[in-house]
């Protein structure tokens, strides 16, 4: 199976021109990098790297694999960031001070997508942290 890690290792080899340098970048041995690249090549049934030159370079099939792997890795980064932002957004806590119920209703009317309706439903269950002031 061609994993994201294997794709990253391959791209790092091509970007750095060296199996050893790719190992350093990923904090693994050069042998491990070489093994992972061989697994990709075995699965595809074709070599991807011209190892006869220094720095090493992708052959024609390797160039296609490199471009596609870069797209996949970039898309994965976007996916991961979007999920993290969603999770962070879900865990945000907003504290609102208001002076009257009218102010809260006005705020709820204008910004209902922020979850104030849920707050209104649950506010009776709040003990500390939900405080209003008397006018």
C-alpha positions as CSV (number, residue, x, y, z in Angstrom):
1,X,0.0,0.0,0.0
2,X,1.3,3.4,-0.9
3,X,0.8,5.5,2.3
4,X,1.1,9.2,2.8
5,X,4.3,8.6,4.7
6,X,5.9,6.8,1.8
7,X,4.8,9.6,-0.5
8,X,6.4,12.1,1.8
9,X,9.6,10.1,1.9
10,X,9.7,9.9,-1.8
11,X,9.1,13.6,-2.3
12,X,11.8,14.4,0.3
13,X,14.3,12.2,-1.5
14,X,13.6,14.1,-4.8
15,X,13.5,17.5,-3.1
16,X,16.8,16.9,-1.3
17,X,18.4,14.8,-3.9
18,X,19.6,12.3,-1.3
19,X,18.2,9.3,0.6
20,X,20.5,10.2,3.5
21,X,19.2,13.8,3.7
22,X,15.5,12.6,3.4
23,X,16.2,10.3,6.3
24,X,17.5,13.2,8.4
25,X,14.5,15.4,7.5
26,X,12.2,12.6,8.7
27,X,14.3,11.5,11.6
28,X,14.6,7.9,10.3
29,X,17.5,6.0,8.8
30,X,18.6,6.1,5.2
31,X,17.9,2.4,5.1
32,X,14.3,3.0,6.1
33,X,13.8,5.6,3.4
34,X,15.3,3.3,0.8
35,X,13.1,0.4,1.9
36,X,9.9,2.5,1.7
37,X,10.8,3.7,-1.8
38,X,11.5,0.1,-2.9
39,X,8.1,-0.8,-1.6
40,X,6.5,1.9,-3.7
41,X,8.5,0.8,-6.8
42,X,7.5,-2.9,-6.2
43,X,3.9,-2.0,-5.9
44,X,3.9,0.1,-9.1
45,X,6.1,-2.4,-10.9
46,X,8.5,0.3,-12.0
47,X,11.5,2.2,-10.7
48,X,10.9,5.9,-9.9
49,X,14.4,7.1,-9.2
50,X,17.6,7.2,-11.2
51,X,20.1,6.2,-8.5
52,X,23.1,6.4,-10.9
53,X,23.3,10.2,-10.6
54,X,24.2,12.4,-7.7
55,X,22.0,14.1,-6.6
56,X,19.4,11.4,-7.3
57,X,16.6,12.4,-9.6
58,X,13.2,11.1,-10.5
59,X,12.9,9.3,-13.8
60,X,9.9,10.0,-16.1
61,X,7.5,7.7,-14.1
62,X,9.0,9.1,-10.9
63,X,8.3,12.7,-12.1
64,X,4.6,11.9,-12.6
65,X,4.5,10.1,-9.2
66,X,6.2,13.1,-7.6
67,X,3.7,15.6,-9.0
68,X,0.8,13.5,-8.0
69,X,2.2,12.8,-4.5
70,X,2.7,16.5,-3.9
71,X,-0.9,17.1,-4.8
72,X,-2.1,14.4,-2.4
73,X,0.1,15.6,0.4
74,X,-1.0,19.2,-0.1
75,X,-4.6,18.2,-0.1
76,X,-4.1,16.1,3.0
77,X,-2.5,19.2,4.7
78,X,-5.6,21.2,3.7
79,X,-7.9,18.5,5.0
80,X,-6.0,18.2,8.3
81,X,-6.0,22.0,8.8
82,X,-9.8,22.2,8.1
83,X,-10.6,19.5,10.6
84,X,-8.4,21.1,13.2
85,X,-10.0,24.5,12.6
86,X,-13.4,23.0,12.9
87,X,-12.5,21.2,16.1
88,X,-11.0,24.4,17.5
89,X,-14.0,26.4,16.5
90,X,-16.3,23.9,18.2
91,X,-14.4,24.2,21.4
92,X,-14.4,28.0,21.5
93,X,-16.1,29.5,24.5
94,X,-17.7,32.9,24.2
95,X,-18.5,34.9,27.3
96,X,-21.1,37.7,26.7
97,X,-22.0,40.3,29.3
98,X,-25.5,41.9,28.9
99,X,-27.5,44.3,30.9
100,X,-31.0,43.1,30.1
101,X,-32.9,40.2,28.5
102,X,-33.7,42.6,25.6
103,X,-30.0,43.0,24.8
104,X,-29.6,39.2,24.8
105,X,-32.7,38.8,22.5
106,X,-31.3,41.4,20.1
107,X,-27.9,39.7,20.0
108,X,-29.6,36.3,19.5
109,X,-31.7,37.8,16.6
110,X,-28.7,39.2,14.8
111,X,-26.2,36.4,15.4
112,X,-28.3,33.3,15.7
113,X,-25.8,31.2,13.8
114,X,-23.4,31.5,16.8
115,X,-25.4,29.1,18.9
116,X,-27.1,31.6,21.1
117,X,-30.4,29.6,20.7
118,X,-28.7,26.7,22.4
119,X,-27.3,29.0,25.1
120,X,-30.9,30.3,25.7
121,X,-32.1,26.7,26.1
122,X,-29.3,25.8,28.4
123,X,-28.9,29.0,30.4
124,X,-31.3,27.9,33.0
125,X,-28.9,25.0,33.7
126,X,-26.0,27.3,34.2
127,X,-24.9,28.0,37.7
128,X,-21.7,29.9,37.6
129,X,-20.5,31.8,34.6
130,X,-23.9,32.9,33.4
131,X,-24.6,36.2,35.0
132,X,-26.7,39.2,34.1
133,X,-26.9,42.6,35.8
134,X,-29.9,44.4,37.0
135,X,-30.7,47.7,35.4
